[in-house]
Amino acid sequence: MKVGVIGAGTMGSGIAQTFAQCPDVEKVYLCDIKEEFAERGKGKIKKALDKRVARGKMTQEEVDQILGKITTGLNTICIDPDLIVEASIEDMESKKNVFRELQYQIVRNPKCIYATNSSSLSITEIGAGLPSPCIGMHFFNPAPAMKLVEVIAGINTYQKTVDRIKKISEMLGKTPVQVDEAPGFVVNRILIPMINEAIFVYSEGIAKIRDIDIAMKLGCNHPMGPLELGDYIGLDIVLAILETIYHDTGDSKYRPAPLLRKMVRGNKLGVKSGVGFYDYADGQKVPVDEEAVI
Ligand SMILES: NC(=O)c1ccc[n+]([C@@H]2O[C@H](COP(=O)([O-])OP(=O)(O)OC[C@H]3O[C@@H](n4cnc5c(N)ncnc54)[C@H](O)[C@@H]3O)[C@@H](O)[C@H]2O)c1
């Protein structure tokens, strides 16, 4: 099976790694808007796999074989995949354009399945006008480690496509959960408002960053606190998902915290920009409302 992954960022590189590690996958096209972005995505995969070799969990031969399956480049290299997983930015027009352009170049495989890793957008709208309706194949971060795949059917998605994506998810060692299209699907409909609420709690001065995270870790047995998780997901992604849920439902309970908007405008996006609720300078992780201990 050949797979095209569109977007080589946080999710795209993890998804490409997940497919390349699967013995049933022969080739992965990892694509981005610039060749160096795609190469950087493959570089991240190499770094992750090198760590596994260092820990004795993988051999160098296995790593070479996995990396050998991944070809990087612009979206135009992706001409004969059996499956496309789009993992570019969380923007409706951008995603529609990606698929619109891809449909004309994937002439060698008319049976290609069009899937999107969107966190919240309408699958039906993304796929409108494509040769076959789109499906949501929603991986979680980090994709190689997280077991869940939400399989999201738009109103026109064929049942056979749903069944095939569930099978492919199992082939990757994941557990698929079938979901009908709705803003935020299941996980983000529940998780993202919780992160937003934590930002309100912080901005209302109710507790400090570290204490909010400790409270949710120890009080609810969550492995990560909501503010550190927001930083890890990317606060721009958190805001984009909230905007979609808020806009599509019209329900004020989903309104984004003003502080979240302000942080995104100021490029304080979390881990990926080096600062969010925590400061990641010099490999540390210090809440921004505390002084670093030197
Ligand atoms: N970050 C998460 O935790 C998470 C989890 C699940 C799903 N998602 C979803 O996955 C998608 C990607 O998120 P991310 O966190 O990897 O973002 P990211 O910003 O890390 O990466 C996006 C990549 O897409 C590239 N890109 C932009 N336009 C493109 C185009 N037209 N063609 C090809 N590549 C293009 C960018 O250059 C960038 O490298 C989004 O839809 C997001 O909502 C994110």
Ligand as a Chemical Component Dictionary entry (heavy atoms), coordinates in Angstrom:
data_LIG
# 
_chem_comp.id                   LIG 
_chem_comp.type                 NON-POLYMER 
_chem_comp.pdbx_formal_charge   0 
_chem_comp.three_letter_code    LIG 
# 
loop_
_chem_comp_atom.comp_id 
_chem_comp_atom.atom_id 
_chem_comp_atom.alt_atom_id 
_chem_comp_atom.type_symbol 
_chem_comp_atom.charge 
_chem_comp_atom.model_Cartn_x 
_chem_comp_atom.model_Cartn_y 
_chem_comp_atom.model_Cartn_z 
_chem_comp_atom.pdbx_ordinal 
LIG N1  N1  N 0  -1.251 19.241 16.921 1  
LIG C1  C1  C 0  -2.079 18.299 17.350 2  
LIG O1  O1  O 0  -2.030 17.866 18.511 3  
LIG C2  C2  C 0  -3.106 17.722 16.402 4  
LIG C3  C3  C 0  -3.732 16.503 16.744 5  
LIG C4  C4  C 0  -4.634 15.940 15.837 6  
LIG C5  C5  C 0  -4.925 16.588 14.643 7  
LIG N2  N2  N 1  -4.310 17.774 14.333 8  
LIG C6  C6  C 0  -4.614 18.391 13.037 9  
LIG O2  O2  O 0  -3.581 18.013 12.127 10 
LIG C7  C7  C 0  -3.359 19.072 11.185 11 
LIG C8  C8  C 0  -1.899 19.494 11.262 12 
LIG O3  O3  O 0  -1.610 19.973 12.550 13 
LIG P1  P1  P 0  -0.101 20.129 13.060 14 
LIG O4  O4  O 0  -0.169 20.308 14.532 15 
LIG O5  O5  O -1 0.745  19.046 12.484 16 
LIG O6  O6  O 0  0.299  21.534 12.372 17 
LIG P2  P2  P 0  1.747  22.080 12.033 18 
LIG O7  O7  O 0  1.599  23.545 11.958 19 
LIG O8  O8  O 0  2.772  21.478 12.937 20 
LIG O9  O9  O 0  2.033  21.476 10.548 21 
LIG C9  C9  C 0  1.306  21.836 9.417  22 
LIG C10 C10 C 0  2.211  21.622 8.208  23 
LIG O10 O10 O 0  1.409  21.725 7.017  24 
LIG C11 C11 C 0  2.163  22.426 6.067  25 
LIG N3  N3  N 0  1.246  22.965 5.054  26 
LIG C12 C12 C 0  0.499  24.093 5.095  27 
LIG N4  N4  N 0  -0.211 24.215 3.955  28 
LIG C13 C13 C 0  0.106  23.148 3.181  29 
LIG C14 C14 C 0  -0.286 22.731 1.884  30 
LIG N5  N5  N 0  -1.130 23.432 1.148  31 
LIG N6  N6  N 0  0.230  21.585 1.400  32 
LIG C15 C15 C 0  1.126  20.864 2.127  33 
LIG N7  N7  N 0  1.531  21.209 3.353  34 
LIG C16 C16 C 0  1.033  22.340 3.874  35 
LIG C17 C17 C 0  2.920  23.481 6.871  36 
LIG O11 O11 O 0  4.019  24.006 6.136  37 
LIG C18 C18 C 0  3.320  22.676 8.099  38 
LIG O12 O12 O 0  4.575  22.023 7.919  39 
LIG C19 C19 C 0  -4.369 20.174 11.535 40 
LIG O13 O13 O 0  -5.523 19.994 10.745 41 
LIG C20 C20 C 0  -4.643 19.901 12.998 42 
LIG O14 O14 O 0  -5.883 20.411 13.406 43 
LIG C21 C21 C 0  -3.389 18.347 15.174 44 
# 
loop_
_chem_comp_bond.comp_id 
_chem_comp_bond.atom_id_1 
_chem_comp_bond.atom_id_2 
_chem_comp_bond.value_order 
_chem_comp_bond.pdbx_ordinal 
LIG N1  C1  SING 1  
LIG C1  O1  DOUB 2  
LIG C1  C2  SING 3  
LIG C2  C3  SING 4  
LIG C2  C21 DOUB 5  
LIG C3  C4  DOUB 6  
LIG C4  C5  SING 7  
LIG C5  N2  DOUB 8  
LIG N2  C6  SING 9  
LIG N2  C21 SING 10 
LIG C6  O2  SING 11 
LIG C6  C20 SING 12 
LIG O2  C7  SING 13 
LIG C7  C8  SING 14 
LIG C7  C19 SING 15 
LIG C8  O3  SING 16 
LIG O3  P1  SING 17 
LIG P1  O4  DOUB 18 
LIG P1  O5  SING 19 
LIG P1  O6  SING 20 
LIG O6  P2  SING 21 
LIG P2  O7  DOUB 22 
LIG P2  O8  SING 23 
LIG P2  O9  SING 24 
LIG O9  C9  SING 25 
LIG C9  C10 SING 26 
LIG C10 O10 SING 27 
LIG C10 C18 SING 28 
LIG O10 C11 SING 29 
LIG C11 N3  SING 30 
LIG C11 C17 SING 31 
LIG N3  C12 SING 32 
LIG N3  C16 SING 33 
LIG C12 N4  DOUB 34 
LIG N4  C13 SING 35 
LIG C13 C14 SING 36 
LIG C13 C16 DOUB 37 
LIG C14 N5  SING 38 
LIG C14 N6  DOUB 39 
LIG N6  C15 SING 40 
LIG C15 N7  DOUB 41 
LIG N7  C16 SING 42 
LIG C17 O11 SING 43 
LIG C17 C18 SING 44 
LIG C18 O12 SING 45 
LIG C19 O13 SING 46 
LIG C19 C20 SING 47 
LIG C20 O14 SING 48 
# 
